[in-house]
Amino acid sequence: MILEVAVLNIKPGLTSDFEAAFKEASSIIASMKGYISHEIQHCIEDDHKYMILVKWKTLEDHTVGFRESAEYQEWKSLLHHFYEPFPTVEHYKVVE
């Protein structure tokens, strides 16, 4: 299992619109091969900051299967215009 982590900085005044768009986009990511689960957290100290955590079966399920899909283009059109700056995405694995 791989954990995708991204910190999202949302442009001022757009957090409500972002949350609504993310609800719609959630069904896109949830339908992808290798998807396990996801959640989004809203920062307490910074109202314009969120963290998305997505569990994937493999790294390639995210980096190839999702990012190179037509569904990713829909995800991108729903969400990417809210970010400033564009988020860094990192992947983690459990230490055994």
Jmol script that loads the backbone (N, CA, C; Angstrom):
load data "model"
ATOM      1  N   MET A   1       0.853  -1.177   0.000  1.00  0.00           N
ATOM      2  CA  MET A   1       0.000   0.000   0.000  1.00  0.00           C
ATOM      3  C   MET A   1       0.891   1.229   0.000  1.00  0.00           C
ATOM      4  N   ILE A   2       0.504   2.223  -0.790  1.00  0.00           N
ATOM      5  CA  ILE A   2       1.210   3.496  -0.906  1.00  0.00           C
ATOM      6  C   ILE A   2       0.266   4.602  -0.457  1.00  0.00           C
ATOM      7  N   LEU A   3       0.810   5.543   0.314  1.00  0.00           N
ATOM      8  CA  LEU A   3       0.032   6.699   0.743  1.00  0.00           C
ATOM      9  C   LEU A   3       0.504   7.917  -0.031  1.00  0.00           C
ATOM     10  N   GLU A   4      -0.401   8.512  -0.785  1.00  0.00           N
ATOM     11  CA  GLU A   4      -0.147   9.761  -1.492  1.00  0.00           C
ATOM     12  C   GLU A   4      -0.516  10.900  -0.547  1.00  0.00           C
ATOM     13  N   VAL A   5       0.384  11.874  -0.401  1.00  0.00           N
ATOM     14  CA  VAL A   5       0.145  13.012   0.475  1.00  0.00           C
ATOM     15  C   VAL A   5       0.369  14.291  -0.313  1.00  0.00           C
ATOM     16  N   ALA A   6      -0.605  15.189  -0.283  1.00  0.00           N
ATOM     17  CA  ALA A   6      -0.460  16.483  -0.941  1.00  0.00           C
ATOM     18  C   ALA A   6      -1.035  17.563  -0.036  1.00  0.00           C
ATOM     19  N   VAL A   7      -0.269  18.630   0.156  1.00  0.00           N
ATOM     20  CA  VAL A   7      -0.753  19.799   0.877  1.00  0.00           C
ATOM     21  C   VAL A   7      -1.250  20.785  -0.174  1.00  0.00           C
ATOM     22  N   LEU A   8      -2.506  21.178  -0.037  1.00  0.00           N
ATOM     23  CA  LEU A   8      -3.157  22.042  -1.020  1.00  0.00           C
ATOM     24  C   LEU A   8      -3.374  23.425  -0.429  1.00  0.00           C
ATOM     25  N   ASN A   9      -2.776  24.429  -1.030  1.00  0.00           N
ATOM     26  CA  ASN A   9      -3.003  25.817  -0.644  1.00  0.00           C
ATOM     27  C   ASN A   9      -4.024  26.392  -1.615  1.00  0.00           C
ATOM     28  N   ILE A  10      -5.175  26.751  -1.082  1.00  0.00           N
ATOM     29  CA  ILE A  10      -6.292  27.220  -1.896  1.00  0.00           C
ATOM     30  C   ILE A  10      -6.282  28.747  -1.961  1.00  0.00           C
ATOM     31  N   LYS A  11      -6.548  29.271  -3.143  1.00  0.00           N
ATOM     32  CA  LYS A  11      -6.567  30.725  -3.329  1.00  0.00           C
ATOM     33  C   LYS A  11      -7.594  31.354  -2.384  1.00  0.00           C
ATOM     34  N   PRO A  12      -7.284  32.524  -1.824  1.00  0.00           N
ATOM     35  CA  PRO A  12      -8.192  33.198  -0.889  1.00  0.00           C
ATOM     36  C   PRO A  12      -9.595  33.383  -1.475  1.00  0.00           C
ATOM     37  N   GLY A  13     -10.577  33.118  -0.629  1.00  0.00           N
ATOM     38  CA  GLY A  13     -11.972  33.303  -1.010  1.00  0.00           C
ATOM     39  C   GLY A  13     -12.582  32.147  -1.772  1.00  0.00           C
ATOM     40  N   LEU A  14     -11.822  31.089  -2.012  1.00  0.00           N
ATOM     41  CA  LEU A  14     -12.327  29.988  -2.835  1.00  0.00           C
ATOM     42  C   LEU A  14     -12.484  28.667  -2.086  1.00  0.00           C
ATOM     43  N   THR A  15     -12.355  28.689  -0.766  1.00  0.00           N
ATOM     44  CA  THR A  15     -12.392  27.421  -0.031  1.00  0.00           C
ATOM     45  C   THR A  15     -13.745  26.708  -0.154  1.00  0.00           C
ATOM     46  N   SER A  16     -14.834  27.440  -0.092  1.00  0.00           N
ATOM     47  CA  SER A  16     -16.160  26.804  -0.221  1.00  0.00           C
ATOM     48  C   SER A  16     -16.340  26.193  -1.603  1.00  0.00           C
ATOM     49  N   ASP A  17     -15.920  26.915  -2.632  1.00  0.00           N
ATOM     50  CA  ASP A  17     -16.007  26.390  -4.000  1.00  0.00           C
ATOM     51  C   ASP A  17     -15.107  25.166  -4.159  1.00  0.00           C
ATOM     52  N   PHE A  18     -13.911  25.217  -3.569  1.00  0.00           N
ATOM     53  CA  PHE A  18     -13.003  24.082  -3.627  1.00  0.00           C
ATOM     54  C   PHE A  18     -13.631  22.856  -2.970  1.00  0.00           C
ATOM     55  N   GLU A  19     -14.202  23.020  -1.786  1.00  0.00           N
ATOM     56  CA  GLU A  19     -14.806  21.885  -1.085  1.00  0.00           C
ATOM     57  C   GLU A  19     -15.935  21.257  -1.902  1.00  0.00           C
ATOM     58  N   ALA A  20     -16.739  22.080  -2.547  1.00  0.00           N
ATOM     59  CA  ALA A  20     -17.828  21.561  -3.388  1.00  0.00           C
ATOM     60  C   ALA A  20     -17.264  20.805  -4.584  1.00  0.00           C
ATOM     61  N   ALA A  21     -16.236  21.352  -5.215  1.00  0.00           N
ATOM     62  CA  ALA A  21     -15.616  20.691  -6.366  1.00  0.00           C
ATOM     63  C   ALA A  21     -14.934  19.398  -5.943  1.00  0.00           C
ATOM     64  N   PHE A  22     -14.323  19.404  -4.754  1.00  0.00           N
ATOM     65  CA  PHE A  22     -13.655  18.198  -4.280  1.00  0.00           C
ATOM     66  C   PHE A  22     -14.660  17.074  -4.038  1.00  0.00           C
ATOM     67  N   LYS A  23     -15.845  17.411  -3.547  1.00  0.00           N
ATOM     68  CA  LYS A  23     -16.887  16.380  -3.369  1.00  0.00           C
ATOM     69  C   LYS A  23     -17.198  15.710  -4.695  1.00  0.00           C
ATOM     70  N   GLU A  24     -17.312  16.510  -5.736  1.00  0.00           N
ATOM     71  CA  GLU A  24     -17.586  15.963  -7.064  1.00  0.00           C
ATOM     72  C   GLU A  24     -16.393  15.138  -7.559  1.00  0.00           C
ATOM     73  N   ALA A  25     -15.196  15.647  -7.376  1.00  0.00           N
ATOM     74  CA  ALA A  25     -13.985  14.971  -7.849  1.00  0.00           C
ATOM     75  C   ALA A  25     -13.720  13.666  -7.090  1.00  0.00           C
ATOM     76  N   SER A  26     -14.206  13.558  -5.879  1.00  0.00           N
ATOM     77  CA  SER A  26     -13.970  12.358  -5.071  1.00  0.00           C
ATOM     78  C   SER A  26     -14.468  11.089  -5.754  1.00  0.00           C
ATOM     79  N   SER A  27     -15.584  11.184  -6.462  1.00  0.00           N
ATOM     80  CA  SER A  27     -16.108  10.000  -7.142  1.00  0.00           C
ATOM     81  C   SER A  27     -15.198   9.581  -8.298  1.00  0.00           C
ATOM     82  N   ILE A  28     -14.477  10.528  -8.866  1.00  0.00           N
ATOM     83  CA  ILE A  28     -13.552  10.211  -9.959  1.00  0.00           C
ATOM     84  C   ILE A  28     -12.413   9.354  -9.435  1.00  0.00           C
ATOM     85  N   ILE A  29     -11.750   9.843  -8.402  1.00  0.00           N
ATOM     86  CA  ILE A  29     -10.591   9.119  -7.884  1.00  0.00           C
ATOM     87  C   ILE A  29     -11.008   7.766  -7.293  1.00  0.00           C
ATOM     88  N   ALA A  30     -12.167   7.734  -6.675  1.00  0.00           N
ATOM     89  CA  ALA A  30     -12.637   6.487  -6.052  1.00  0.00           C
ATOM     90  C   ALA A  30     -12.939   5.397  -7.074  1.00  0.00           C
ATOM     91  N   SER A  31     -13.111   5.785  -8.321  1.00  0.00           N
ATOM     92  CA  SER A  31     -13.434   4.791  -9.360  1.00  0.00           C
ATOM     93  C   SER A  31     -12.195   4.203 -10.036  1.00  0.00           C
ATOM     94  N   MET A  32     -11.004   4.668  -9.654  1.00  0.00           N
ATOM     95  CA  MET A  32      -9.784   4.270 -10.353  1.00  0.00           C
ATOM     96  C   MET A  32      -9.242   2.923  -9.885  1.00  0.00           C
ATOM     97  N   LYS A  33      -8.614   2.205 -10.805  1.00  0.00           N
ATOM     98  CA  LYS A  33      -7.970   0.934 -10.497  1.00  0.00           C
ATOM     99  C   LYS A  33      -6.870   1.177  -9.455  1.00  0.00           C
ATOM    100  N   GLY A  34      -6.821   0.338  -8.449  1.00  0.00           N
ATOM    101  CA  GLY A  34      -5.795   0.441  -7.419  1.00  0.00           C
ATOM    102  C   GLY A  34      -6.113   1.390  -6.288  1.00  0.00           C
ATOM    103  N   TYR A  35      -7.206   2.126  -6.402  1.00  0.00           N
ATOM    104  CA  TYR A  35      -7.631   3.047  -5.338  1.00  0.00           C
ATOM    105  C   TYR A  35      -8.101   2.234  -4.134  1.00  0.00           C
ATOM    106  N   ILE A  36      -7.685   2.666  -2.945  1.00  0.00           N
ATOM    107  CA  ILE A  36      -8.147   2.020  -1.708  1.00  0.00           C
ATOM    108  C   ILE A  36      -9.076   2.949  -0.940  1.00  0.00           C
ATOM    109  N   SER A  37      -8.599   4.168  -0.643  1.00  0.00           N
ATOM    110  CA  SER A  37      -9.414   5.125   0.107  1.00  0.00           C
ATOM    111  C   SER A  37      -8.774   6.502   0.023  1.00  0.00           C
ATOM    112  N   HIS A  38      -9.535   7.508   0.438  1.00  0.00           N
ATOM    113  CA  HIS A  38      -8.972   8.852   0.525  1.00  0.00           C
ATOM    114  C   HIS A  38      -9.706   9.651   1.601  1.00  0.00           C
ATOM    115  N   GLU A  39      -9.017  10.690   2.036  1.00  0.00           N
ATOM    116  CA  GLU A  39      -9.642  11.649   2.951  1.00  0.00           C
ATOM    117  C   GLU A  39      -8.994  12.999   2.720  1.00  0.00           C
ATOM    118  N   ILE A  40      -9.713  14.026   3.103  1.00  0.00           N
ATOM    119  CA  ILE A  40      -9.177  15.376   3.024  1.00  0.00           C
ATOM    120  C   ILE A  40      -9.299  15.998   4.402  1.00  0.00           C
ATOM    121  N   GLN A  41      -8.257  16.699   4.799  1.00  0.00           N
ATOM    122  CA  GLN A  41      -8.219  17.362   6.111  1.00  0.00           C
ATOM    123  C   GLN A  41      -8.088  18.869   5.884  1.00  0.00           C
ATOM    124  N   HIS A  42      -8.767  19.644   6.705  1.00  0.00           N
ATOM    125  CA  HIS A  42      -8.716  21.105   6.632  1.00  0.00           C
ATOM    126  C   HIS A  42      -7.853  21.607   7.785  1.00  0.00           C
ATOM    127  N   CYS A  43      -6.864  22.429   7.483  1.00  0.00           N
ATOM    128  CA  CYS A  43      -5.929  22.927   8.488  1.00  0.00           C
ATOM    129  C   CYS A  43      -6.629  23.871   9.467  1.00  0.00           C
ATOM    130  N   ILE A  44      -6.370  23.694  10.729  1.00  0.00           N
ATOM    131  CA  ILE A  44      -6.955  24.535  11.771  1.00  0.00           C
ATOM    132  C   ILE A  44      -6.278  25.902  11.809  1.00  0.00           C
ATOM    133  N   GLU A  45      -4.944  25.916  11.634  1.00  0.00           N
ATOM    134  CA  GLU A  45      -4.195  27.168  11.743  1.00  0.00           C
ATOM    135  C   GLU A  45      -4.253  28.041  10.488  1.00  0.00           C
ATOM    136  N   ASP A  46      -4.514  27.448   9.347  1.00  0.00           N
ATOM    137  CA  ASP A  46      -4.528  28.193   8.082  1.00  0.00           C
ATOM    138  C   ASP A  46      -5.770  27.787   7.304  1.00  0.00           C
ATOM    139  N   ASP A  47      -6.745  28.673   7.246  1.00  0.00           N
ATOM    140  CA  ASP A  47      -8.045  28.373   6.643  1.00  0.00           C
ATOM    141  C   ASP A  47      -7.967  28.031   5.159  1.00  0.00           C
ATOM    142  N   HIS A  48      -6.879  28.365   4.501  1.00  0.00           N
ATOM    143  CA  HIS A  48      -6.753  28.106   3.065  1.00  0.00           C
ATOM    144  C   HIS A  48      -5.909  26.876   2.750  1.00  0.00           C
ATOM    145  N   LYS A  49      -5.609  26.078   3.766  1.00  0.00           N
ATOM    146  CA  LYS A  49      -4.748  24.912   3.574  1.00  0.00           C
ATOM    147  C   LYS A  49      -5.508  23.623   3.873  1.00  0.00           C
ATOM    148  N   TYR A  50      -5.310  22.648   2.990  1.00  0.00           N
ATOM    149  CA  TYR A  50      -5.901  21.329   3.123  1.00  0.00           C
ATOM    150  C   TYR A  50      -4.812  20.283   2.897  1.00  0.00           C
ATOM    151  N   MET A  51      -5.064  19.075   3.365  1.00  0.00           N
ATOM    152  CA  MET A  51      -4.189  17.955   3.075  1.00  0.00           C
ATOM    153  C   MET A  51      -5.057  16.824   2.546  1.00  0.00           C
ATOM    154  N   ILE A  52      -4.631  16.266   1.423  1.00  0.00           N
ATOM    155  CA  ILE A  52      -5.328  15.104   0.882  1.00  0.00           C
ATOM    156  C   ILE A  52      -4.433  13.886   1.077  1.00  0.00           C
ATOM    157  N   LEU A  53      -5.055  12.815   1.539  1.00  0.00           N
ATOM    158  CA  LEU A  53      -4.373  11.541   1.766  1.00  0.00           C
ATOM    159  C   LEU A  53      -5.109  10.488   0.949  1.00  0.00           C
ATOM    160  N   VAL A  54      -4.383   9.843   0.038  1.00  0.00           N
ATOM    161  CA  VAL A  54      -4.994   8.818  -0.811  1.00  0.00           C
ATOM    162  C   VAL A  54      -4.183   7.537  -0.681  1.00  0.00           C
ATOM    163  N   LYS A  55      -4.862   6.439  -0.414  1.00  0.00           N
ATOM    164  CA  LYS A  55      -4.198   5.137  -0.355  1.00  0.00           C
ATOM    165  C   LYS A  55      -4.403   4.431  -1.692  1.00  0.00           C
ATOM    166  N   TRP A  56      -3.278   3.956  -2.237  1.00  0.00           N
ATOM    167  CA  TRP A  56      -3.260   3.226  -3.503  1.00  0.00           C
ATOM    168  C   TRP A  56      -2.621   1.852  -3.274  1.00  0.00           C
ATOM    169  N   LYS A  57      -2.998   0.881  -4.073  1.00  0.00           N
ATOM    170  CA  LYS A  57      -2.369  -0.440  -3.975  1.00  0.00           C
ATOM    171  C   LYS A  57      -0.902  -0.374  -4.376  1.00  0.00           C
ATOM    172  N   THR A  58      -0.593   0.363  -5.463  1.00  0.00           N
ATOM    173  CA  THR A  58       0.787   0.507  -5.912  1.00  0.00           C
ATOM    174  C   THR A  58       1.060   1.954  -6.290  1.00  0.00           C
ATOM    175  N   LEU A  59       2.313   2.323  -6.345  1.00  0.00           N
ATOM    176  CA  LEU A  59       2.700   3.667  -6.790  1.00  0.00           C
ATOM    177  C   LEU A  59       2.221   3.914  -8.216  1.00  0.00           C
ATOM    178  N   GLU A  60       2.358   2.916  -9.066  1.00  0.00           N
ATOM    179  CA  GLU A  60       1.973   3.052 -10.470  1.00  0.00           C
ATOM    180  C   GLU A  60       0.469   3.246 -10.651  1.00  0.00           C
ATOM    181  N   ASP A  61      -0.329   2.724  -9.724  1.00  0.00           N
ATOM    182  CA  ASP A  61      -1.778   2.968  -9.803  1.00  0.00           C
ATOM    183  C   ASP A  61      -2.061   4.461  -9.770  1.00  0.00           C
ATOM    184  N   HIS A  62      -1.254   5.207  -9.024  1.00  0.00           N
ATOM    185  CA  HIS A  62      -1.425   6.648  -8.978  1.00  0.00           C
ATOM    186  C   HIS A  62      -0.692   7.349 -10.116  1.00  0.00           C
ATOM    187  N   THR A  63       0.622   7.097 -10.222  1.00  0.00           N
ATOM    188  CA  THR A  63       1.456   7.869 -11.135  1.00  0.00           C
ATOM    189  C   THR A  63       1.209   7.573 -12.611  1.00  0.00           C
ATOM    190  N   VAL A  64       0.781   6.362 -12.917  1.00  0.00           N
ATOM    191  CA  VAL A  64       0.509   5.996 -14.312  1.00  0.00           C
ATOM    192  C   VAL A  64      -0.993   5.832 -14.524  1.00  0.00           C
ATOM    193  N   GLY A  65      -1.598   4.899 -13.779  1.00  0.00           N
ATOM    194  CA  GLY A  65      -3.012   4.583 -13.981  1.00  0.00           C
ATOM    195  C   GLY A  65      -3.936   5.782 -13.835  1.00  0.00           C
ATOM    196  N   PHE A  66      -3.738   6.573 -12.799  1.00  0.00           N
ATOM    197  CA  PHE A  66      -4.598   7.736 -12.590  1.00  0.00           C
ATOM    198  C   PHE A  66      -4.125   8.935 -13.399  1.00  0.00           C
ATOM    199  N   ARG A  67      -2.871   9.312 -13.232  1.00  0.00           N
ATOM    200  CA  ARG A  67      -2.381  10.543 -13.866  1.00  0.00           C
ATOM    201  C   ARG A  67      -2.368  10.507 -15.388  1.00  0.00           C
ATOM    202  N   GLU A  68      -2.337   9.338 -15.966  1.00  0.00           N
ATOM    203  CA  GLU A  68      -2.336   9.248 -17.428  1.00  0.00           C
ATOM    204  C   GLU A  68      -3.708   8.890 -17.995  1.00  0.00           C
ATOM    205  N   SER A  69      -4.743   9.007 -17.164  1.00  0.00           N
ATOM    206  CA  SER A  69      -6.102   8.626 -17.578  1.00  0.00           C
ATOM    207  C   SER A  69      -6.924   9.830 -18.028  1.00  0.00           C
ATOM    208  N   ALA A  70      -7.986   9.529 -18.751  1.00  0.00           N
ATOM    209  CA  ALA A  70      -8.951  10.567 -19.126  1.00  0.00           C
ATOM    210  C   ALA A  70      -9.635  11.120 -17.876  1.00  0.00           C
ATOM    211  N   GLU A  71      -9.834  10.271 -16.877  1.00  0.00           N
ATOM    212  CA  GLU A  71     -10.473  10.714 -15.632  1.00  0.00           C
ATOM    213  C   GLU A  71      -9.633  11.770 -14.928  1.00  0.00           C
ATOM    214  N   TYR A  72      -8.303  11.644 -15.033  1.00  0.00           N
ATOM    215  CA  TYR A  72      -7.426  12.653 -14.427  1.00  0.00           C
ATOM    216  C   TYR A  72      -7.641  14.018 -15.066  1.00  0.00           C
ATOM    217  N   GLN A  73      -7.915  14.057 -16.353  1.00  0.00           N
ATOM    218  CA  GLN A  73      -8.164  15.338 -17.023  1.00  0.00           C
ATOM    219  C   GLN A  73      -9.418  16.012 -16.436  1.00  0.00           C
ATOM    220  N   GLU A  74     -10.417  15.210 -16.108  1.00  0.00           N
ATOM    221  CA  GLU A  74     -11.629  15.753 -15.473  1.00  0.00           C
ATOM    222  C   GLU A  74     -11.303  16.240 -14.057  1.00  0.00           C
ATOM    223  N   TRP A  75     -10.546  15.445 -13.291  1.00  0.00           N
ATOM    224  CA  TRP A  75     -10.092  15.821 -11.948  1.00  0.00           C
ATOM    225  C   TRP A  75      -9.352  17.158 -12.009  1.00  0.00           C
ATOM    226  N   LYS A  76      -8.438  17.244 -12.948  1.00  0.00           N
ATOM    227  CA  LYS A  76      -7.609  18.433 -13.145  1.00  0.00           C
ATOM    228  C   LYS A  76      -8.482  19.660 -13.437  1.00  0.00           C
ATOM    229  N   SER A  77      -9.464  19.514 -14.326  1.00  0.00           N
ATOM    230  CA  SER A  77     -10.313  20.658 -14.677  1.00  0.00           C
ATOM    231  C   SER A  77     -11.194  21.094 -13.505  1.00  0.00           C
ATOM    232  N   LEU A  78     -11.564  20.154 -12.644  1.00  0.00           N
ATOM    233  CA  LEU A  78     -12.377  20.496 -11.472  1.00  0.00           C
ATOM    234  C   LEU A  78     -11.569  21.193 -10.371  1.00  0.00           C
ATOM    235  N   LEU A  79     -10.297  20.810 -10.201  1.00  0.00           N
ATOM    236  CA  LEU A  79      -9.562  21.217  -9.000  1.00  0.00           C
ATOM    237  C   LEU A  79      -8.327  22.089  -9.192  1.00  0.00           C
ATOM    238  N   HIS A  80      -7.582  21.905 -10.250  1.00  0.00           N
ATOM    239  CA  HIS A  80      -6.262  22.524 -10.327  1.00  0.00           C
ATOM    240  C   HIS A  80      -6.272  24.056 -10.314  1.00  0.00           C
ATOM    241  N   HIS A  81      -7.343  24.673 -10.749  1.00  0.00           N
ATOM    242  CA  HIS A  81      -7.380  26.148 -10.761  1.00  0.00           C
ATOM    243  C   HIS A  81      -7.536  26.753  -9.358  1.00  0.00           C
ATOM    244  N   PHE A  82      -7.789  25.930  -8.346  1.00  0.00           N
ATOM    245  CA  PHE A  82      -7.906  26.434  -6.970  1.00  0.00           C
ATOM    246  C   PHE A  82      -6.553  26.586  -6.277  1.00  0.00           C
ATOM    247  N   TYR A  83      -5.506  25.927  -6.770  1.00  0.00           N
ATOM    248  CA  TYR A  83      -4.233  25.845  -6.052  1.00  0.00           C
ATOM    249  C   TYR A  83      -3.315  27.031  -6.343  1.00  0.00           C
ATOM    250  N   GLU A  84      -2.688  27.535  -5.269  1.00  0.00           N
ATOM    251  CA  GLU A  84      -1.666  28.586  -5.403  1.00  0.00           C
ATOM    252  C   GLU A  84      -0.736  28.514  -4.212  1.00  0.00           C
ATOM    253  N   PRO A  85       0.462  27.980  -4.356  1.00  0.00           N
ATOM    254  CA  PRO A  85       1.060  27.421  -5.577  1.00  0.00           C
ATOM    255  C   PRO A  85       0.564  26.008  -5.821  1.00  0.00           C
ATOM    256  N   PHE A  86       0.999  25.432  -6.933  1.00  0.00           N
ATOM    257  CA  PHE A  86       0.620  24.055  -7.239  1.00  0.00           C
ATOM    258  C   PHE A  86       1.261  23.134  -6.204  1.00  0.00           C
ATOM    259  N   PRO A  87       0.524  22.162  -5.688  1.00  0.00           N
ATOM    260  CA  PRO A  87       1.039  21.327  -4.590  1.00  0.00           C
ATOM    261  C   PRO A  87       2.129  20.353  -5.004  1.00  0.00           C
ATOM    262  N   THR A  88       2.976  20.070  -4.048  1.00  0.00           N
ATOM    263  CA  THR A  88       3.937  18.981  -4.175  1.00  0.00           C
ATOM    264  C   THR A  88       3.243  17.717  -3.678  1.00  0.00           C
ATOM    265  N   VAL A  89       3.365  16.658  -4.449  1.00  0.00           N
ATOM    266  CA  VAL A  89       2.756  15.379  -4.083  1.00  0.00           C
ATOM    267  C   VAL A  89       3.881  14.414  -3.732  1.00  0.00           C
ATOM    268  N   GLU A  90       3.737  13.761  -2.585  1.00  0.00           N
ATOM    269  CA  GLU A  90       4.725  12.788  -2.145  1.00  0.00           C
ATOM    270  C   GLU A  90       4.036  11.462  -1.872  1.00  0.00           C
ATOM    271  N   HIS A  91       4.835  10.391  -1.901  1.00  0.00           N
ATOM    272  CA  HIS A  91       4.323   9.047  -1.684  1.00  0.00           C
ATOM    273  C   HIS A  91       5.089   8.400  -0.541  1.00  0.00           C
ATOM    274  N   TYR A  92       4.378   7.686   0.299  1.00  0.00           N
ATOM    275  CA  TYR A  92       4.956   7.055   1.483  1.00  0.00           C
ATOM    276  C   TYR A  92       4.564   5.587   1.527  1.00  0.00           C
ATOM    277  N   LYS A  93       5.420   4.799   2.186  1.00  0.00           N
ATOM    278  CA  LYS A  93       5.098   3.398   2.418  1.00  0.00           C
ATOM    279  C   LYS A  93       5.320   3.106   3.901  1.00  0.00           C
ATOM    280  N   VAL A  94       4.635   2.108   4.392  1.00  0.00           N
ATOM    281  CA  VAL A  94       4.692   1.726   5.791  1.00  0.00           C
ATOM    282  C   VAL A  94       6.075   1.151   6.095  1.00  0.00           C
ATOM    283  N   VAL A  95       6.622   1.538   7.229  1.00  0.00           N
ATOM    284  CA  VAL A  95       7.885   0.972   7.703  1.00  0.00           C
ATOM    285  C   VAL A  95       7.539  -0.302   8.465  1.00  0.00           C
ATOM    286  N   GLU A  96       8.168  -1.379   8.084  1.00  0.00           N
ATOM    287  CA  GLU A  96       7.851  -2.662   8.716  1.00  0.00           C
ATOM    288  C   GLU A  96       8.887  -3.045   9.746  1.00  0.00           C
TER     289      GLU A  96
END
end "model"
wireframe off; spacefill off
backbone 0.3
color backbone group
